[in-house]
Amino acid sequence: MTGLALHLRARRVPAALLAATASTATLWALWTANSDTPLISPLLAAPAILLAVTALSTTLGAADEELERTGAGRWWLRRSVHLAVALAVATGLLLITGVSDARFGPAGLVLRNAAGLLGLCALGAAAIGWQKAWVAPLAWTLATIVLDMAGQGDRLPALAWLVQPAGSRIAALVAAVLAVGGGAAYALRGCPGRTSCDPSVGA
Amino acid sequence: VTRALRIDLRRSSAAGIGLLLLALGLTVLLLMVDAEWYAGRWTMMAVHERSMLDLLWPLTLAAGAWQVGRDRRGRVGELFSSTSRPAWQRVASPALALVLTVSVAFLLLVAAGLTRVLPTASYFNPSAVGVAAVGLVALVAAALLGMAVGRLLPSPFTAPALAVAGFGVMIGPTLRNPLAERTGPAWEALTPALSPTSSDFLMVPGRVNAIQGIWLLALAVTGYLLLASVGRRQRIVAVLPVVLGAAIVIPMLPHGEWYQVSYVPDAGAQALACADGTPRVCVRQVHASLLPEVVGPARQALQRLSGLPEAPTSAVEQLDVDDPLAIAPLQPSTVGFSIWVDDSGRLGEPEYLDVELHDVGAGTDCPDDYPRGRAARRTAGFLLSGRPPVTGYGAEVDTLVADGHRAVSALPAGELRQRLSATRTALLACTGDPYAILTGAK
């Protein structure tokens, strides 16, 4: 149990959970105050999922990766479990709004988008470090909403997968590729070593 | 500072951020903004550059927040604060680096737009430069404000959360919500937002550019002062420029929907540019470079229409019908037409232009005769121009045109001529059913 507690603390999990909960609650409250429709629009669900996932993505790396790696253990397994739990937490956080009058949903859509965005975060974390993992999901999500508001979301369904209806096959495919590819890259490689914390390397 | 700036440009994330913004902007420009919406037209290019800020502005906020987190991530904040330089000098170099790269990225995007504008532009309104300049100030303000927020709320989650918040502020007023209704145009005016218009004959008034420019400049100054502030007193002073900006700008706000007050008719763009010789053929100044392509088809059409009663003797480009301006009804002596521009700034959709030029009516619908009056005019247009009917006028009109064209095209020339004359008389007087007169169909 001590090992788990130490892992969670090393990954700043309490702060991330707080941020994810606060952002979800804020967007939920915005919808509740402004709309009587019970199902929250996918245009607001997309940033909600994005924020929950990017908050959790701050737990993907340690303060000093290289130091941690000296510890013996099956890191790929630990990282995979970490990702799976993060996905469950993000999905659960959004779906728990189902008990109120305004809810994020449907469940399949939330799971698909959370999995795809978390995969993208994981890919970013493995490539450029967990501190910058939010860049690609953020840019993609905002671009999707702009695209969709310009009425061109359906023209490019693979690009605008975030706002496709729950049954969309191509959206599910894109999300699956991102989730599996990003998850695998992160599980096998982890975050890059020195760049994240060494002052001599700059930003 | 120059030396520090050079190091910052080379070593910090500023250059990467500029490249990222440029790449995203170019993607938007290629994927979402059709070049035919702005090719050859300064104002349209500027407003479409501005519409890209929906995406770039929040991302620049995030970039600022990220850039300032560097000292914290490197755990050198305490070390740097022990140097014998005031805070405003220490933040100058990273702030200037980000401002520079972000500005260059935006200017390159404008340059990319200009490659479609300059070759065929025939009309320049200086207000277009103002529109683009406000976009530049907006990005500078976002960079500095992002840095200030990143410094006041140091956390790895600040940058993405700030971007989403900024995005919400920008698109919020376009979504239906009580707050937007209460604030009226103020909310939208005080963001860098500007919805693109679809009319080539409008301009953004100087007052609108001034309102947004002054406000965003105040935001930028406050951003920098907050970034450099030490202690509560300096933070209070830092907020003053924004308060002052609001005090200047809010009384200047026009009344009404922001989308409507942010555009006014552009008399220069609407001025007529006429071809030499007779019969008279004119386009509007904003489309003057297309005049040579229009003159030939227009004169040919006038000649084909010449046998009809009260035959038209000139062809003049009309202003968009859904323009806020009241449009005077056409005289029978004039054929009205509209121009579509293609993605290289040349004349687009010549077949639609040709059919409009062969309009046997007076260019506008008679009261309550849609769709049959419109269908009669289009059917006659296809008959006279000798082009096979194309669709695109709306399902009802398209069906009527296809049926009518089939029914009439087998008629002998004399009979057809007579029916066209009778149709024109009916359309000009707005009496009877012109479609039935032309095609015989009830």
Interface residues (C-beta under 8 A of the other chain):
Chain A: A15 A16 A19 S23 L30 A33 N34 S35 P47 L50 L51 T54 A55 T58 W130 Q131 K132 W134 V135 L138 A139 L142 A143 I145 V146 L147 M149 A150 Q152 L156 L159 S196 C197 P199 G202 A203
Chain B: R11 S12 S13 L20 L24 T27 V28 L31 M32 D54 L55 P58 L59 A62 W66 Q67 G69 R70 R73 G74 R75 V76 S155 P156 F157 A159 P160 A161 A163 V164 F167 G168 I171 T174 N177 P178 L179
